[in-house]
Amino acid sequence: MIIRIVIGLIFTFGAFAVGGRRLFWLFKLIRSGKKDSTRKSAFFKRLTTELVEVIGQKKLLKKKVAGMAHAVTFWGFLILGFTIIEAWGDLFDRSFAIPIIGHWAVLGFFEDLFMVAILVALLIFSAIRLKQNPKRIERKSRFYGSHTEAAWLVLLMISGVLISLWFYRAAQVNTNHFPYGWGAFASHLLADALHPLGTGVNSVIETVALLANVGIICGFLVLVVYSKHLHIFLAPINIAFSRRPRALAQLGSTPDLDPENMDEDTVFGAGVITQFSWKQLLDLATCTECGRCQEQCPAWNTDKPLSPKLLIMSLRDSLFKSANQILGTTDNSEANDLPSLVPDVIEKDILWSCTTCGACVEQCPVDIEHIDTILDMRRYQVLMESDFPTEAGTMLRNIENRGDPWGLGASQRTQWTEGLDFEIPIIDGQIPDDIEYLFWVGCAGALDERARKTTQSIARLLHQANISFAILGQSESCTGDSARRIGNEYLFQMQAMANIETLNGVNAKKIIASCPHCFNTLANEYPALGGNYEVIHHSQLLAVLIEQKKINAGTFKAKVTYHDPCYLGRHNRVFDEPRSVLDAVDGVEQIEMHRHREKGFCCGAGGARMWLEENIGERINMNRTAEAIATGAEVVSTACPFCMIMIDDAVKAYQKADDVKVLDVAQILETSSEASDLKV
């Protein structure tokens, strides 16, 4: 008994000393990041998130086989936590049982059930690993670039924990020290096989297996804190402090650009690793390298250098490599000369490849906020270094000088109304009481020839439904979305403050937006700067008007596939309304693309990529359009002017423009309500 106590305590104190030192080092390293005032969500919101994502394993279960195997392993170790208590108790007392519940047959049953279930899950993990052999992993695999070398060691150690547990429990049955009766079916089954060996041999098996169990658990704890499996400890913390909901829609921070609050040391964005917030550093340490983000990333899938996973891994490696400098534990006189994030850690082409579509954030099972990290690096490059793609400069100058990315100016913002057979009020002063909605047309909706047709369709449908609405006309200006996503926070806030002053000046309350980027900015990002409005996307309003029978959908005979705009769907969860508009139209046969709804594939225009050249790899809009055409659809429908422009350009590049039409859901609805089928 003394020997097992001594050996067990050596294992325990050794693991806690080595592992604890590492955890304290990580704690100091992560706390070295900047403060983050956006992490003050209510306790019950955090608790709900923990229950859904950690206990419920919601995101992991999106991949059914691997997700269920992981969930069984996770849930199993929650139950097997009782066996860990029992193991340490057995070091001191061979007949130890947890007070009150320690002899319950049902507890013994569930311990054995999950012991067996986890062993089955490990076989599934092994099969996945064999299929994804590191030597055969290609770029398209989500495990490409991951540290897979330790995977077998982890599986082996978990197996060792379970097998040693099984043997010492079975031996306990034969030495009459086992606290459970019939419920522990697996333990009793193995005990029957070991029974002929006699009590003496079973006593030895009990001690050896118990010490092996304790030793492997201690070794596993040390391995976890020194490997990517650190997420076992950090994931629940990272998830608890993630932004709700999903860290999408609005960005995590809105820098204070008031000159009175700046000094010579003020830095915008992140140029070195210590300029990230503590939550961003926690993100880096939490990454599981599962590659779910990489698998869905439109940049990576079209042979761009950006992989959200590899970006996070590179930043994490830089963080750990610079730890001594950050924590001041080096004698190097250049301790403060940390490497520049761009280009020393992250190449420029990686940084500018992101479309901010949100697929990475949506898929990440531990709630890493990739977009915020990328945008912070962009902010630094633009505001501190004046280093950004050349063609972006034209877009930024146009917004600053002319109020729109094309540089066409305010005088053309009402030209789209000229083809209408009714008048649309243009607000000059406050919005009259008899006007229900302000229609925010957006730059594309007012100035792009193709998008204007959608704007006209929306206006005619609203007029048909007797919805009173007005526009700002020449008083409307770019919301600044593209400026913010490229990293020019200063220009974004200039645009935002001017627009908020205009909207507040006319007493705007309810706003219709046809562009998801405008919709997202008005609804989710202007509130931080004092602009609070009820904003609805045109597809949402049309769905309501159809339901209220204020618009009567007619017939439109065509096979239609709907493309989810990222900033409408994934960022703002508007998936059903555009589809319900199409469903209401007789003759429409909806065909879903393989990648749709939460897994919808970007058109390539987001993140200000609309205004940048795409010279690396396959064009994203061509990839998406190829998928749409492969469905056999006669019409590709969407609810975003940027998506329409990108997909329409790609359709024309693939084949004649008359073969496949690209239409907004509003255009399809209007055509059907006029009882005239579109010839496709």
C-alpha positions as CSV (number, residue, x, y, z in Angstrom):
1,M,0.0,0.0,0.0
2,I,2.8,2.4,0.9
3,I,4.5,1.8,-2.5
4,R,1.4,2.6,-4.5
5,I,0.8,5.8,-2.4
6,V,4.4,7.0,-2.9
7,I,4.5,6.2,-6.6
8,G,1.0,7.7,-7.1
9,L,2.0,10.9,-5.3
10,I,5.2,11.2,-7.3
11,F,3.2,11.0,-10.5
12,T,0.7,13.5,-9.3
13,F,3.0,16.1,-7.9
14,G,5.3,15.8,-10.9
15,A,2.5,16.3,-13.4
16,F,1.1,19.3,-11.4
17,A,4.5,20.9,-11.1
18,V,5.4,20.5,-14.8
19,G,1.8,21.2,-16.1
20,G,1.1,23.9,-13.6
21,R,4.3,25.8,-14.5
22,R,3.3,25.6,-18.2
23,L,-0.3,26.8,-17.5
24,F,1.0,29.8,-15.4
25,W,3.4,30.7,-18.3
26,L,0.4,30.6,-20.7
27,F,-1.7,32.7,-18.4
28,K,0.9,35.4,-18.2
29,L,1.5,35.3,-21.9
30,I,-2.2,35.6,-22.8
31,R,-2.7,38.4,-20.2
32,S,0.0,40.4,-21.9
33,G,-2.5,41.2,-24.6
34,K,-4.4,44.4,-24.7
35,K,-7.6,44.9,-22.7
36,D,-10.9,44.0,-24.5
37,S,-14.0,45.7,-23.2
38,T,-16.3,43.7,-25.5
39,R,-16.2,40.6,-23.3
40,K,-18.7,41.7,-20.7
41,S,-21.6,39.4,-21.7
42,A,-24.0,38.4,-19.0
43,F,-23.3,35.4,-16.9
44,F,-26.4,33.5,-18.1
45,K,-25.5,34.1,-21.8
46,R,-22.1,32.6,-21.1
47,L,-23.6,29.7,-19.3
48,T,-26.1,29.0,-22.1
49,T,-23.2,29.1,-24.6
50,E,-21.2,26.6,-22.5
51,L,-24.2,24.3,-22.3
52,V,-24.9,24.4,-26.0
53,E,-21.4,24.4,-27.5
54,V,-19.2,22.7,-24.8
55,I,-21.6,20.2,-23.1
56,G,-23.9,19.9,-26.2
57,Q,-21.0,19.8,-28.7
58,K,-23.2,21.6,-31.2
59,K,-20.6,22.7,-33.6
60,L,-18.6,19.5,-33.6
61,L,-21.7,17.5,-34.4
62,K,-21.9,19.3,-37.8
63,K,-19.6,16.5,-38.9
64,K,-21.7,13.6,-37.9
65,V,-19.2,10.7,-37.7
66,A,-16.2,12.5,-36.3
67,G,-18.4,14.8,-34.3
68,M,-20.3,12.0,-32.6
69,A,-17.1,10.2,-31.8
70,H,-15.7,13.3,-30.3
71,A,-19.0,14.0,-28.4
72,V,-19.0,10.4,-27.0
73,T,-15.4,10.8,-25.9
74,F,-16.1,14.2,-24.3
75,W,-19.3,13.1,-22.5
76,G,-17.6,9.9,-21.5
77,F,-14.8,11.6,-19.8
78,L,-17.3,13.8,-17.9
79,I,-18.7,10.5,-16.5
80,L,-15.2,8.9,-16.2
81,G,-14.2,11.9,-14.0
82,F,-15.8,9.9,-11.2
83,T,-13.3,7.0,-11.9
84,I,-10.4,9.5,-11.6
85,I,-11.6,10.4,-8.2
86,E,-11.9,6.7,-7.4
87,A,-8.4,6.0,-8.7
88,W,-6.8,8.6,-6.5
89,G,-8.9,7.4,-3.6
90,D,-7.9,3.8,-4.2
91,L,-4.2,4.8,-3.8
92,F,-4.9,5.3,-0.1
93,D,-7.8,2.9,0.5
94,R,-8.4,-0.2,-1.7
95,S,-12.1,-0.1,-0.8
96,F,-12.5,3.6,-1.5
97,A,-15.9,4.7,-2.7
98,I,-17.2,8.2,-3.5
99,P,-19.5,9.3,-0.6
100,I,-23.2,8.9,-1.1
101,I,-23.1,7.9,-4.8
102,G,-20.0,5.6,-4.7
103,H,-22.0,2.3,-4.5
104,W,-24.8,3.2,-6.9
105,A,-25.1,0.5,-9.5
106,V,-26.3,3.0,-12.1
107,L,-23.1,5.0,-11.7
108,G,-21.1,1.9,-12.2
109,F,-23.1,1.1,-15.3
110,F,-22.6,4.4,-16.9
111,E,-18.9,4.4,-16.1
112,D,-18.5,1.0,-17.9
113,L,-20.8,2.1,-20.7
114,F,-18.7,5.1,-21.6
115,M,-15.5,3.2,-21.1
116,V,-16.6,0.9,-23.8
117,A,-18.1,3.7,-25.9
118,I,-14.9,5.7,-25.9
119,L,-12.9,2.7,-27.0
120,V,-15.2,2.4,-30.0
121,A,-14.8,6.1,-30.6
122,L,-11.0,5.7,-30.6
123,L,-11.3,3.0,-33.3
124,I,-13.3,5.6,-35.4
125,F,-10.6,8.2,-34.8
126,S,-7.9,5.7,-35.8
127,A,-9.8,4.9,-39.0
128,I,-10.0,8.6,-39.8
129,R,-6.3,9.0,-39.1
130,L,-5.5,6.1,-41.3
131,K,-7.6,7.6,-44.1
132,Q,-5.9,11.0,-43.5
133,N,-2.4,9.7,-43.4
134,P,-0.1,12.7,-43.0
135,K,2.1,11.4,-45.8
136,R,-0.9,11.4,-48.1
137,I,-2.5,14.6,-47.0
138,E,-3.1,16.9,-49.9
139,R,-3.8,20.7,-49.9
140,K,-7.6,20.1,-50.1
141,S,-7.6,18.1,-46.9
142,R,-8.6,20.0,-43.8
143,F,-5.7,18.4,-42.0
144,Y,-3.2,19.9,-44.4
145,G,-0.6,21.8,-42.4
146,S,-1.8,20.5,-39.0
147,H,0.6,18.9,-36.5
148,T,-0.7,15.3,-36.9
149,E,2.4,13.6,-35.6
150,A,1.2,13.4,-32.0
151,A,-2.3,12.1,-32.9
152,W,-1.4,8.4,-32.5
153,L,0.4,9.2,-29.2
154,V,-2.8,10.9,-27.9
155,L,-5.0,8.0,-29.0
156,L,-2.6,5.5,-27.4
157,M,-2.6,7.4,-24.1
158,I,-6.4,7.6,-24.0
159,S,-6.5,3.9,-24.8
160,G,-4.0,3.3,-22.0
161,V,-6.2,5.2,-19.5
162,L,-9.2,3.1,-20.4
163,I,-7.5,-0.3,-20.6
164,S,-5.7,0.2,-17.3
165,L,-9.0,1.4,-15.8
166,W,-10.8,-1.6,-17.0
167,F,-8.2,-4.0,-15.7
168,Y,-7.8,-2.5,-12.2
169,R,-11.6,-2.4,-11.9
170,A,-11.9,-6.1,-13.0
171,A,-9.1,-7.1,-10.5
172,Q,-10.9,-5.2,-7.8
173,V,-14.0,-7.3,-8.4
174,N,-11.9,-10.5,-7.8
175,T,-10.2,-9.0,-4.6
176,N,-13.6,-7.9,-3.2
177,H,-12.7,-4.2,-3.2
178,F,-14.9,-3.1,-6.1
179,P,-17.7,-0.6,-5.0
180,Y,-20.2,-1.5,-7.7
181,G,-22.4,-4.5,-8.2
182,W,-24.1,-5.7,-11.3
183,G,-24.2,-2.3,-13.0
184,A,-20.5,-2.4,-14.0
185,F,-21.1,-5.0,-16.7
186,A,-17.8,-4.6,-18.6
187,S,-15.7,-4.8,-15.4
188,H,-17.5,-7.9,-14.3
189,L,-17.1,-9.5,-17.7
190,L,-13.3,-9.0,-17.6
191,A,-13.3,-10.1,-14.0
192,D,-14.7,-13.4,-15.0
193,A,-11.8,-13.9,-17.4
194,L,-9.2,-12.9,-14.7
195,H,-10.8,-14.9,-11.9
196,P,-8.9,-18.2,-12.5
197,L,-5.6,-16.4,-11.8
198,G,-6.5,-16.2,-8.1
199,T,-6.6,-13.4,-5.5
200,G,-2.9,-12.9,-5.3
201,V,-2.3,-12.3,-9.0
202,N,-5.4,-10.2,-9.2
203,S,-4.0,-8.0,-6.3
204,V,-0.9,-7.5,-8.3
205,I,-2.9,-6.7,-11.5
206,E,-5.0,-4.2,-9.4
207,T,-1.9,-2.3,-8.1
208,V,0.0,-2.3,-11.4
209,A,-3.1,-1.3,-13.4
210,L,-4.1,1.4,-10.9
211,L,-0.6,2.9,-11.0
212,A,-0.6,2.7,-14.7
213,N,-3.9,4.5,-14.8
214,V,-2.7,7.3,-12.5
215,G,0.6,7.6,-14.4
216,I,-0.9,7.7,-17.8
217,I,-3.5,10.3,-16.7
218,C,-0.7,12.5,-15.3
219,G,1.4,12.0,-18.4
220,F,-1.6,12.9,-20.6
221,L,-2.1,16.1,-18.6
222,V,1.5,17.2,-19.2
223,L,1.2,16.3,-22.9
224,V,-2.0,18.3,-23.2
225,V,-0.5,21.6,-22.0
226,Y,2.5,21.2,-24.3
227,S,0.6,20.4,-27.5
228,K,-2.4,21.5,-29.6
229,H,-4.6,19.5,-27.3
230,L,-4.3,22.4,-24.9
231,H,-7.8,23.2,-26.3
232,I,-9.2,20.6,-23.8
233,F,-8.5,23.2,-21.1
234,L,-8.8,26.4,-23.0
235,A,-11.8,25.8,-25.3
236,P,-14.4,26.2,-22.6
237,I,-12.8,29.5,-21.5
238,N,-12.5,30.7,-25.1
239,I,-16.1,29.8,-25.9
240,A,-17.3,31.5,-22.7
241,F,-15.7,34.8,-23.7
242,S,-16.6,34.7,-27.4
243,R,-18.8,37.4,-28.8
244,R,-22.5,36.6,-29.1
245,P,-23.9,35.6,-31.5
246,R,-21.2,33.8,-33.4
247,A,-18.7,36.7,-33.5
248,L,-20.1,37.6,-36.9
249,A,-22.1,40.6,-38.2
250,Q,-20.3,43.4,-36.3
251,L,-16.6,43.6,-35.7
252,G,-15.4,43.2,-32.1
253,S,-13.9,46.7,-31.6
254,T,-14.6,50.2,-32.7
255,P,-11.4,52.2,-32.1
256,D,-11.6,55.7,-30.6
257,L,-10.4,58.1,-33.3
258,D,-10.9,61.3,-31.4
259,P,-7.6,63.2,-31.7
260,E,-8.0,64.4,-28.1
261,N,-7.7,60.8,-26.9
262,M,-4.6,60.0,-29.0
263,D,-1.0,60.4,-28.2
264,E,2.3,59.7,-30.0
265,D,2.1,56.1,-28.9
266,T,-1.4,55.4,-30.2
267,V,-1.5,52.4,-32.5
268,F,-4.4,51.3,-34.6
269,G,-4.7,47.6,-35.3
270,A,-2.0,45.1,-34.7
271,G,1.5,45.4,-36.1
272,V,3.2,43.1,-33.6
273,I,1.9,40.2,-31.5
274,T,1.4,42.2,-28.3
275,Q,-1.0,44.6,-30.0
276,F,-3.6,41.9,-30.2
277,S,-6.1,41.7,-27.3
278,W,-5.9,39.0,-24.6
279,K,-8.9,37.3,-26.3
280,Q,-7.1,37.2,-29.6
281,L,-4.1,35.6,-27.9
282,L,-6.4,33.2,-26.2
283,D,-7.8,32.3,-29.7
284,L,-4.3,31.5,-30.9
285,A,-3.6,29.1,-28.0
286,T,-7.0,27.5,-28.3
287,C,-6.8,26.4,-31.9
288,T,-7.3,22.6,-32.3
289,E,-5.8,22.5,-35.8
290,C,-8.9,20.6,-36.9
291,G,-9.0,22.5,-40.2
292,R,-12.8,22.9,-40.4
293,C,-12.2,26.6,-41.1
294,Q,-9.7,25.8,-43.8
295,E,-12.1,23.3,-45.4
296,Q,-14.7,26.0,-45.9
297,C,-12.5,29.0,-46.7
298,P,-13.2,30.4,-50.3
299,A,-9.7,31.8,-50.5
300,W,-8.0,28.4,-49.7
301,N,-10.4,26.5,-51.9
302,T,-9.4,28.6,-54.9
303,D,-5.7,28.2,-54.3
304,K,-5.0,31.4,-52.5
305,P,-2.3,31.4,-49.8
306,L,-4.8,32.2,-47.0
307,S,-5.8,29.4,-44.7
308,P,-7.5,30.6,-41.5
309,K,-6.1,27.6,-39.7
310,L,-2.5,28.2,-40.9
311,L,-2.8,31.9,-40.2
312,I,-3.8,31.2,-36.6
313,M,-1.1,28.6,-36.2
314,S,1.6,31.0,-37.6
315,L,0.5,33.7,-35.2
316,R,0.5,31.2,-32.3
317,D,4.0,30.0,-33.2
318,S,5.2,33.6,-33.3
319,L,3.6,34.2,-29.9
320,F,5.3,31.3,-28.3
321,K,8.6,32.1,-30.0
322,S,8.5,35.6,-28.7
323,A,7.4,34.7,-25.2
324,N,10.7,35.5,-23.5
325,Q,10.7,38.9,-25.1
326,I,7.1,39.5,-24.2
327,L,7.4,38.4,-20.6
328,G,10.8,40.1,-20.1
329,T,12.7,37.0,-19.2
330,T,15.5,37.5,-21.7
331,D,18.8,39.4,-21.4
332,N,18.7,40.2,-25.1
333,S,19.1,44.0,-25.6
334,E,16.7,43.8,-28.5
335,A,14.0,42.2,-26.4
336,N,11.4,44.7,-27.5
337,D,12.1,44.2,-31.2
338,L,9.3,41.8,-31.9
339,P,8.8,40.6,-35.5
340,S,6.3,42.5,-37.6
341,L,3.1,40.5,-38.1
342,V,3.2,41.5,-41.8
343,P,5.3,40.4,-43.6
344,D,7.5,38.6,-41.1
345,V,4.8,36.3,-39.8
346,I,2.0,36.6,-42.3
347,E,2.7,37.3,-46.0
348,K,0.9,40.2,-47.6
349,D,-1.0,38.0,-50.1
350,I,-2.4,36.0,-47.2
351,L,-3.7,39.1,-45.5
352,W,-5.4,40.6,-48.5
353,S,-7.0,37.3,-49.7
354,C,-9.7,37.3,-47.0
355,T,-13.3,38.0,-48.1
356,T,-14.5,38.2,-44.5
357,C,-17.2,35.8,-45.5
358,G,-17.3,34.3,-42.0
359,A,-17.1,30.7,-43.0
360,C,-14.1,30.2,-40.7
361,V,-15.8,31.6,-37.7
362,E,-19.0,29.7,-38.4
363,Q,-17.3,26.4,-38.5
364,C,-14.8,26.8,-35.7
365,P,-15.7,24.5,-32.9
366,V,-13.9,26.6,-30.3
367,D,-15.2,30.0,-31.4
368,I,-12.0,31.5,-32.7
369,E,-12.7,35.0,-34.2
370,H,-10.5,34.9,-37.3
371,I,-12.0,38.0,-39.0
372,D,-11.3,40.3,-36.1
373,T,-7.6,39.2,-36.1
374,I,-7.3,39.7,-39.9
375,L,-9.0,43.1,-39.8
376,D,-6.7,44.3,-37.0
377,M,-3.7,43.4,-39.1
378,R,-5.2,45.2,-42.0
379,R,-6.0,48.3,-39.9
380,Y,-2.3,48.5,-39.0
381,Q,-1.1,48.1,-42.5
382,V,-3.5,50.8,-43.8
383,L,-3.5,53.3,-41.0
384,M,0.0,52.9,-39.6
385,E,2.0,51.8,-42.6
386,S,-0.1,53.1,-45.6
387,D,0.7,49.8,-47.2
388,F,-2.3,48.2,-49.0
389,P,-3.1,47.0,-52.5
390,T,-2.8,49.8,-55.1
391,E,-6.2,49.3,-56.6
392,A,-7.8,49.8,-53.1
393,G,-6.5,53.3,-53.1
394,T,-8.8,54.3,-55.9
395,M,-11.8,52.9,-54.1
396,L,-10.9,54.7,-50.9
397,R,-10.3,58.0,-52.6
398,N,-13.7,57.7,-54.4
399,I,-15.5,57.1,-51.1
400,E,-13.7,60.0,-49.4
401,N,-14.1,62.5,-52.3
402,R,-17.3,61.4,-54.1
403,G,-19.2,59.3,-51.5
404,D,-19.2,56.0,-53.4
405,P,-16.6,53.4,-54.4
406,W,-17.1,54.1,-58.1
407,G,-16.5,57.8,-57.8
408,L,-19.7,58.7,-59.8
409,G,-20.9,61.2,-57.2
410,A,-24.2,62.1,-55.6
411,S,-25.7,63.6,-58.7
412,Q,-26.3,60.1,-60.1
413,R,-27.9,58.6,-57.1
414,T,-31.5,59.2,-58.2
415,Q,-31.1,58.3,-61.9
416,W,-32.6,54.8,-61.2
417,T,-36.0,56.5,-60.4
418,E,-36.3,57.9,-63.9
419,G,-37.8,54.7,-65.4
420,L,-40.6,54.5,-62.8
421,D,-44.2,55.5,-63.5
422,F,-44.7,56.8,-59.9
423,E,-43.0,59.4,-57.8
424,I,-40.7,58.4,-54.9
425,P,-40.4,61.1,-52.2
426,I,-36.9,62.4,-51.6
427,I,-36.4,63.5,-48.0
428,D,-35.5,67.1,-47.4
429,G,-36.0,67.7,-43.7
430,Q,-37.7,65.2,-41.4
431,I,-39.5,62.2,-42.7
432,P,-43.2,62.9,-42.8
433,D,-45.5,60.9,-40.5
434,D,-47.2,59.2,-43.5
435,I,-43.9,57.7,-44.7
436,E,-43.3,54.3,-43.0
437,Y,-39.9,53.3,-44.4
438,L,-36.7,55.0,-45.5
439,F,-35.3,53.0,-48.4
440,W,-31.5,53.0,-48.2
441,V,-30.7,52.3,-51.8
442,G,-26.9,51.8,-51.4
443,C,-24.1,52.7,-53.8
444,A,-24.5,49.6,-56.0
445,G,-28.3,49.8,-56.0
446,A,-28.2,53.4,-57.2
447,L,-25.1,53.4,-59.4
448,D,-24.5,50.0,-61.0
449,E,-26.6,49.3,-64.1
450,R,-27.4,45.7,-63.2
451,A,-28.2,46.5,-59.5
452,R,-30.4,49.4,-60.6
453,K,-32.8,46.9,-62.1
454,T,-33.2,45.2,-58.7
455,T,-33.7,48.5,-57.0
456,Q,-36.5,49.4,-59.5
457,S,-38.1,46.0,-58.9
458,I,-38.1,46.5,-55.1
459,A,-39.6,50.0,-55.5
460,R,-42.4,48.8,-57.8
461,L,-43.2,45.9,-55.5
462,L,-43.4,48.2,-52.5
463,H,-45.6,50.6,-54.5
464,Q,-47.8,47.7,-55.5
465,A,-48.2,46.7,-51.8
466,N,-49.1,50.3,-50.9
467,I,-46.0,50.6,-48.6
468,S,-45.1,54.2,-48.1
469,F,-41.4,54.8,-48.5
470,A,-38.9,57.6,-49.3
471,I,-35.2,57.9,-50.2
472,L,-32.5,60.3,-49.2
473,G,-31.4,60.9,-52.8
474,Q,-28.2,62.9,-53.0
475,S,-28.0,63.0,-49.2
476,E,-27.2,59.3,-49.1
477,S,-23.5,58.3,-49.0
478,C,-21.5,55.1,-48.8
479,T,-21.9,53.3,-45.4
480,G,-18.2,52.7,-45.4
481,D,-18.4,48.9,-45.2
482,S,-15.7,48.4,-47.9
483,A,-13.4,51.0,-46.2
484,R,-13.7,49.2,-42.9
485,R,-13.1,45.7,-44.3
486,I,-10.0,46.9,-46.1
487,G,-8.7,48.3,-42.8
488,N,-9.4,52.0,-43.2
489,E,-11.2,52.5,-39.9
490,Y,-10.7,56.3,-40.1
491,L,-12.6,56.6,-43.4
492,F,-15.3,54.2,-42.2
493,Q,-16.0,56.3,-39.1
494,M,-16.0,59.5,-41.2
495,Q,-18.7,58.0,-43.4
496,A,-20.6,56.5,-40.5
497,M,-20.7,59.7,-38.5
498,A,-21.9,61.7,-41.6
499,N,-24.6,59.2,-42.4
500,I,-25.7,58.9,-38.8
501,E,-26.0,62.7,-38.6
502,T,-28.1,62.6,-41.8
503,L,-30.3,59.7,-40.6
504,N,-30.8,61.2,-37.1
505,G,-31.5,64.6,-38.8
506,V,-34.4,63.2,-40.8
507,N,-35.6,61.2,-37.8
508,A,-35.1,57.8,-39.5
509,K,-36.6,54.9,-37.6
510,K,-37.3,52.1,-40.0
511,I,-34.9,51.5,-42.9
512,I,-35.1,49.1,-45.8
513,A,-31.8,48.0,-47.3
514,S,-31.3,46.0,-50.4
515,C,-27.5,45.5,-50.0
516,P,-26.6,43.1,-47.3
517,H,-23.4,45.0,-46.6
518,C,-25.4,48.2,-46.0
519,F,-27.9,46.2,-44.1
520,N,-25.2,44.8,-41.8
521,T,-23.5,48.1,-41.3
522,L,-26.6,50.1,-40.5
523,A,-28.0,47.4,-38.2
524,N,-25.0,46.1,-36.5
525,E,-22.1,48.6,-36.7
526,Y,-23.7,52.1,-36.6
527,P,-25.1,51.5,-33.1
528,A,-21.6,51.7,-31.6
529,L,-21.3,55.2,-33.1
530,G,-24.8,56.5,-32.1
531,G,-26.9,55.3,-34.9
532,N,-29.8,53.1,-33.8
533,Y,-32.4,52.1,-36.3
534,E,-34.8,49.2,-37.1
535,V,-33.3,47.8,-40.3
536,I,-34.8,45.2,-42.5
537,H,-33.5,43.6,-45.7
538,H,-35.8,43.8,-48.7
539,S,-36.1,40.0,-48.9
540,Q,-37.4,39.9,-45.3
541,L,-39.9,42.6,-46.1
542,L,-41.1,40.9,-49.3
543,A,-41.6,37.7,-47.4
544,V,-43.8,39.5,-44.9
545,L,-45.8,41.3,-47.6
546,I,-46.4,38.0,-49.4
547,E,-47.6,36.4,-46.1
548,Q,-49.9,39.3,-45.5
549,K,-51.2,39.0,-49.1
550,K,-50.2,42.5,-49.9
551,I,-48.2,41.1,-52.8
552,N,-49.7,38.4,-54.9
553,A,-47.0,36.2,-56.4
554,G,-47.7,34.8,-59.8
555,T,-46.0,32.3,-62.1
556,F,-42.4,32.1,-63.1
557,K,-41.5,28.8,-64.7
558,A,-37.8,28.1,-64.2
559,K,-35.3,26.0,-62.3
560,V,-33.8,28.4,-59.7
561,T,-30.8,28.0,-57.4
562,Y,-30.4,30.5,-54.7
563,H,-27.0,31.8,-53.7
564,D,-26.7,32.9,-50.0
565,P,-24.9,36.3,-49.7
566,C,-22.5,36.0,-46.8
567,Y,-23.4,39.2,-45.1
568,L,-27.1,38.3,-45.3
569,G,-27.0,34.6,-44.6
570,R,-24.0,33.6,-42.5
571,H,-23.5,37.0,-40.8
572,N,-27.2,37.8,-40.1
573,R,-28.9,34.4,-40.4
574,V,-31.3,35.5,-43.1
575,F,-31.7,32.1,-44.9
576,D,-35.4,31.4,-45.0
577,E,-37.0,34.6,-46.1
578,P,-35.4,34.8,-49.6
579,R,-36.3,31.1,-50.2
580,S,-39.8,31.7,-49.0
581,V,-40.2,34.5,-51.6
582,L,-39.2,32.0,-54.3
583,D,-41.4,29.3,-52.8
584,A,-44.4,31.6,-53.1
585,V,-43.9,31.9,-56.9
586,D,-45.7,29.2,-58.9
587,G,-43.5,27.4,-61.3
588,V,-40.2,28.0,-59.5
589,E,-38.3,24.7,-58.9
590,Q,-35.7,25.5,-56.3
591,I,-32.5,23.5,-56.6
592,E,-30.0,23.9,-53.7
593,M,-26.3,24.0,-54.4
594,H,-24.1,21.6,-52.4
595,R,-22.7,24.6,-50.4
596,H,-25.7,26.6,-49.1
597,R,-27.1,28.3,-46.1
598,E,-24.5,28.2,-43.3
599,K,-22.0,26.5,-45.6
600,G,-22.7,28.9,-48.5
601,F,-19.7,29.7,-50.6
602,C,-18.7,33.3,-51.1
603,C,-19.0,35.1,-54.4
604,G,-15.6,36.8,-53.8
605,A,-16.8,40.4,-53.3
606,G,-16.7,40.7,-49.5
607,G,-13.9,42.1,-47.4
608,A,-13.5,44.9,-50.0
609,R,-12.3,42.2,-52.5
610,M,-14.9,43.6,-54.8
611,W,-12.4,46.4,-55.6
612,L,-9.2,44.3,-55.7
613,E,-7.7,42.3,-58.5
614,E,-7.8,38.5,-58.1
615,N,-4.5,37.3,-59.7
616,I,-3.8,34.3,-57.5
617,G,-5.4,30.9,-58.1
618,E,-8.9,30.4,-59.4
619,R,-11.4,33.3,-59.3
620,I,-13.8,32.8,-56.4
621,N,-16.8,33.9,-58.4
622,M,-15.9,31.4,-61.2
623,N,-15.8,28.6,-58.6
624,R,-19.1,29.5,-57.2
625,T,-20.8,30.0,-60.5
626,A,-19.5,26.7,-61.8
627,E,-21.3,25.0,-58.8
628,A,-24.5,27.0,-59.6
629,I,-24.5,26.0,-63.3
630,A,-23.8,22.4,-62.4
631,T,-27.2,22.2,-60.7
632,G,-28.9,22.6,-64.0
633,A,-30.6,25.7,-62.9
634,E,-31.8,28.2,-65.5
635,V,-31.7,31.1,-63.0
636,V,-29.1,31.9,-60.4
637,S,-30.9,34.0,-57.8
638,T,-29.5,36.0,-55.0
639,A,-30.4,39.0,-52.7
640,C,-27.2,41.1,-52.9
641,P,-26.0,43.5,-55.6
642,F,-22.4,42.6,-55.1
643,C,-23.2,38.9,-55.5
644,M,-25.2,39.7,-58.6
645,I,-22.4,41.6,-60.2
646,M,-19.8,38.9,-59.4
647,I,-21.9,35.9,-60.5
648,D,-23.3,37.7,-63.6
649,D,-19.7,38.4,-64.7
650,A,-18.8,34.8,-64.1
651,V,-21.8,33.4,-66.0
652,K,-20.9,35.5,-69.0
653,A,-17.4,34.2,-68.8
654,Y,-18.6,30.6,-68.8
655,Q,-21.2,30.8,-71.6
656,K,-23.5,33.1,-73.4
657,A,-25.3,35.5,-71.2
658,D,-28.7,34.3,-72.5
659,D,-28.2,30.7,-71.3
660,V,-28.4,31.4,-67.6
661,K,-30.0,34.4,-65.9
662,V,-28.8,36.0,-62.7
663,L,-31.7,37.7,-60.9
664,D,-32.5,39.0,-57.5
665,V,-35.4,37.4,-55.7
666,A,-37.3,40.7,-56.0
667,Q,-36.9,40.6,-59.8
668,I,-38.3,37.1,-59.9
669,L,-41.2,38.0,-57.7
670,E,-42.0,41.1,-59.7
671,T,-41.9,39.3,-63.0
672,S,-44.2,36.6,-61.6
673,S,-46.7,39.2,-60.2
674,E,-46.9,40.7,-63.6
675,A,-48.0,37.3,-64.9
676,S,-45.3,37.3,-67.5
677,D,-42.8,34.4,-67.4
678,L,-39.1,35.2,-68.0
679,K,-37.8,33.4,-71.0
680,V,-34.6,31.5,-70.0
